[in-house]
Amino acid sequence: MSGMLDGLRVADLTIVTAGAAATQVLADFGADVIKIEGVTRPDLYRGGMGGDIGADVAFPPFRTANRNKRAIAVDLKTPEGLEVVRRIVATSDVVAENFRRGVVERLGLGFRDLVAIRPDIVLASISSQGLTGPSSGFTSFGLTLDALGGVMSYSGYDSDSPIWSSARINYPDQTANSLGPALIIAAVLASRRDGQARWLDLSQRETVTALMGDQVLRTSLTGENPVPTGNSTPDSIEWLTPSSGDDAWVAISLRSPEELELVASVVGADLSGAGDDAARAALVRATTERWSASRSDADASATLRAAGVMAMPVRSGEQLLDDPYLRSRGWWQEVSAPGGGTERQRGWAVAFDEGGPDHIRRNGPRIGEDTFEVLGELGYDEDEIASLVEQSVVSAPANARQG
């Protein structure tokens, strides 16, 4: 069972993936994460960024980023709603948010407000460009953060066509929500050690730049700016070669001239009189593409590996669902899907001998699914809860039971 973070409570004000997927990791490891949303303005990710927020849990990525969480719907712009959240904060170790700068302060939930409620609180603020500096007030998305962080300067096929990591990957969001959980736990450990509050300022823009540090270092030493080189790198010969089938490919990575000769021997490339290294590489690549075109990606890659060459088939999402490696690791997690049936969600990139997550305890919650339960834990009686519902301060699904 999941339990490494049993006893840790998180007041989760995050939305979309940069923040929500970070708190999802905490929830996966056993923390009690309470997702706090507006009664009339829930997490826009429920509808898939611009979709129908009334869709509730219809958007699959939302269900993954918010699994194992409880949810309460409360109007933060009312005194009564703010009091509900203040009570949640008083019982929490962490408050996480990724609103536009200044929003939490205007709501009365800024760092100083939180410290007045709980002196050892950890506030995790995940933003596009940090809490300070000339760009702190800007709202950014994946495309603009890829650009500002610098990664687009060397991603793409050539210097004329920079490419961003795409909405399907959204590199800035994924780097933030991968680093965020560890940084939050570090802040909690520090807070518990000295009883002092901590304010974690995580800038997505800076995480993008930090993870391309080797390119920045190279520029600082040589004065040369990195440029896109497709699938090639200065220190190796790498390319994708097509194979038989629909959109099937094999990735090949060579580290020495000797490995290039190995490929040549497999695919039948005659290197005698081929000229310099670039000409030899181009000849082997062209010959490999003709050789692999009539072979499956599995057969072509296996043949190359048997000769001592690093080669692997490019896996599609459909193939990953039945991948023997992932299946043997128990990586895919099967849960019930809205409307019936089941779906598979990603597992965890780490395994522990004991105490780590081994299953998904709760599906992504409906809007306000646990409103009544949470209010009861906060000390509200049935009459008080009924009054809050009547005033539209809180809400819950129609079939939710009070008490």
N, C-alpha and C positions, 0 to 999 in steps of 0.2 A: 504493500500500500504506500501511497505518497505520504510522506510525513517529515521530511527534512526541515520544512519550514512551518510545521505545526505550531500554533500559538502566535504566529506573526499575522497581524491584520493590516490590510491596505485599503485606504479610502481612495477609490479609483475614479478620477475625473477625466481619464484619458479618452481619446477618440481615435478612430481610424487605426493605423497599424504602428506608427512610430512609438506611441505610448501604450496602446492596448495590447500589442503583442509582447511588450516588455513585462507588463503585469501578468500576462497569461503565463509566462514562465514561472513567476512567483506562485501563481495559483496551481500550476501543474505540480510544483514541489511541495504543496500542502498549505500554503498561506491562505487565509480567509480574505479573499479579495472581493470587496463590495463595489460593484459598478454603479456609479451615481450618474443619472441622466435627468434631463429636463422632462417635465410632464408632456410638454408640447414640442420640445426640441431634443429628441434623443440623439444618440450617436448617428451621424449621417452615414456612417459605414454600413448601417443596417440595410440601406437601400443601394449599396454599391456606389457611393460617391455620386450624388446627384439623382439617384433613383428615388423610389417611393419609400419614405421612412416608415410608412404604414406596413411595409413588407415585413417588418419585425425581424425574424431570423431567416428570411428567405435567401440572403446572400451568403454563399458558402464561406468565403474568407472571413466574414464577420463571426460565423459560428466557431471557426478555429481560433481566432484571436481573442475570443471571449469565453472559451470553454473553462470549466471548473470555477467560474465566478458566480456570485450571487448578484442580483440587480435590484435597485430601488429607483423609482421614478419620483422626483421631487422638484417643485418649483423653487429654484434658488433665489428668485427675485422677490420672494415674500419673506417677511420676518419669521413666519412659522417654518417655512422651508429651510431657511438658513439655520434655524435652531436645530432642525433634524440633522443637518450635515455637521453642525458643530458637535452634536452628541456622538456622531460616528467618529469624528476626528478625536474626540476625547478618549475613545477606546481603541484607537489605531496607533500603529507604530510608524506608518508611512502614509503620506498623501502624495499621489502621483497625478500630474496634469501635463497636458501639452496644448493648452489654449494659446491664442495670440497674446502677446505680452500686454500686461495691464488688466486682463480680464479677471484673474483671481483677486487682485487688489480691489477692483470695483465691486466684486461680489462680497467683499469682506472676508476673504479667505487667503489673503496674502501671507507671506512668511511670518511677519510680526503678529498677525491675527492668530495664526496657528500656534505659535509659541506661547501666546497668552492662554490658549486652551490646553496645550500639552507642551511643557518645557523641553521635552526630549524628542520632539517630533522630527521626522525626516521628511523634507519636501523635495520631491524629485520633479524638476521642471525640465521637460524635454521640448526643445524649441528648434525652429529652423536655423536661427542664427544667434542664439545665446541671449542672455538677459541684459548684457551691457554692450556698449560699442555702437557705432553709427548705423548698423543695420538691424539692431535688435527689434525694432518695431515693424519690420517687414514680414509679410506672410509669403512663404515659399512652398513650392511643391517639388516632387522628385526631379523633374526636368531642370528647373532653375538651380536646384542644389547640386546636381551633377555638374552643371556649368560653373557655378561659383566655387565649388570645392576643388575644381581643377581636373576631375577625372575625365571630362569630355575632351580635354586637350590631347589625350592620347588613346581614347577609345574610338574605334571605327576602322575602316579599311585603309584610309590614307588621310593625308593632311587636309584634303578638300571635303571630307565628309565625317565630321564628328558625330558620334552616336551616343545617345543617353541609354541608361540601363533599362529603360522602358517601364511602363506602368505595371507590367507583369512581374518585374523584379523590384523596381524602385530601390536601388542601392542605398540611398540615404536613409530611408525608413528602416531597411533591414539591418544596416550597421548600427543604428541607434537602438533598435529593440534587441539586438544581440549583446551589445555592451551594457545596456541599461540595467538588466537584472543584477549583474555582478557588482556594478557601481552602487546600486541601491543597498545591497546586502553589506557592502563595505561601509557605507554610511550608517547603517543600522548598528553594526558592530562598534563603530566609533562612538555613536550616541550612547549605546549601552555601557560602554567603558567609562565615560565621564559624565553621563547624564545631560549632555548639552545637545541642543538641536543642530541639525545639519541641513543645508540647502544645497542640493545637487543641481548644477547648471550644465545640462548636456546639450551641446550644439550639434545638430545634424551636419551642418556645413563643415564643422571642424573634424567630425569623425570621418567624413569623406576625404579631407586633405590628409589627415593622420595616417590613413590606410594606404596612401600613395607616397609614403615617406621616402622610399627608395628612389623614386623618380625626382622628388624634390632635392634629395641629397646629390643625385647625379648632376642636376642643373647647378647646384651650388658649387660643385667641384669643377665642372667643365664649362659652365656657361651655356650649355646647349639645352634647349627645351625639348622635352619628349614629344614625339609626333606619333600619330596612329600608324601601326604597321600590320593591321589585320591580325592574323593568327601567327605571325612570325615574331621572333624576338632577336635582339642583336647577338645573343650568346648561344642560340640554338637554331635548328631547322625544324619548324613545326608547320603542319598544314592539315586540312581536312580533305579527304579524298572520297569521291562519291562511290557508292556501291549499288548493287541491284536492289530494286524495290522502290517504294514511294518515299522520297525525301530521306533516304538512308545514307549515312556517312560513317567514315572511320577517322578518328583522330590519331595522328602520327606525330611523335616527338622524338627528335634525334639530338644527341649530345656530342657527337664526334664524327669526323670524316669516316672512321671505321664503320659506324652504324649506317651511314649513307651507303657504303659499299654493301652492307648486309641487305639493305632494301633492294639495291640494284640487282643483287644475285637472286633474290626471290622473284622480282617482277620481270627480270630479263632485260634490264637496261644495260647497254654497252657503253661503258665510260671511257673506253680508249679514245683518245683524241678529243675528249669533251671540253677541254679548255680549263678555265679557272674554276674555283670553288662554286661561284654563283651559277656558272653554266652547268656544272655537274649536278648541282642541286635541282636546277630547273629541268634538266633532262630526266632525272629520277622521278621528280614529281609528275611530269607529263606521262611517263611510262606507267607509273603507279596508278594514275587515274584510268588509263585504258585497261590495265590488269584488273583493277578492283570493280570496274563497271559491270562485269559479268559474274561477280561473286557476291554473296550476301555479306552484310557487315560483320556478322559473327564469324563466318569462314575466313574472310580477308584478314580480320584482326587477329584471329587465332593463328593463322599461317605466319603472319609477321612476328607475333610474340614467340612462336616456336623457334624462329630464327634469331631471337635475342633483341627484337625491336620493341620499343614501347608503343603499343597500338591498342586502341579500345573503340568499340562501337559507340556512337552517340545515341544515348537513350532518350526516348520520348516519354512524356508523362504516362502514356498508356503502358509502355513497357516497364516503367518503374513500379507500377502497381503490382506487377507479378515478378519483380526482380528477385532472383534466388537469394542474393546477399541480404537485401532488406527483409525478405521473408524470414530468413534464418535468424536474423537479429530481433525479430518481433517488432519491427519498426512501425509498420502501419497499424493504426488504432481504429478499430471498427466501432462506430456508434450509431444510434438510431438517427434517422433523418426526418426532418419535418414532412408530414404528409405520409409517412410510412416508409418501410424499407430501411436500409442502412447506408452509411457512407464511410469512406476511409479518410482519416485525418493523419497529418504528419505525427510522427512520434518524437523522440528526443535524440539529440546528437551525442548523448553521453549515456553510459550505463554504469550503475553502481552495484557493488556486491549485495547491498541491502539498503533499504530506506529511500531509494529513488523512486520516481514515478513509474508505475507499471500499467496503468490504465487511466482512461479519462473518466473521472467520477461524475461530472455533470456536463450536460450539453450547454452550448451558448444560451444564455437566458433570454426570455422574452422581455419586452419593456416592462419594468417594474415587477418582474415575476416573484421576487422575494420581499416586496415592500412590507407586507404585513408581518412577516417573520422578523425582519430587521427592526421594525418599529417596536415590536414586542420586546426584543432583546434590549432595546434602548430605554425601556421603562414606560412606554406609552400603554395605557390601558385601552380596552375595546371602544369605550366612548370617545376617547381622545382620537383614536385612529379613525373612527367613523366621522368625526368632525373634520379632520384633515382631508379625508376623501371628499366630503360634501363641499368643502371650500376649494376643491381642486388643487390643494397644496401637494398632495401625493396621489398616485394612481397605481393601479394593478390590473392585470388581465381580468376579464369578466368572470372567468372560472376560478380565480384565486380565492382561497378561503382565508377568512380572518380568524386568528386565534388558533 
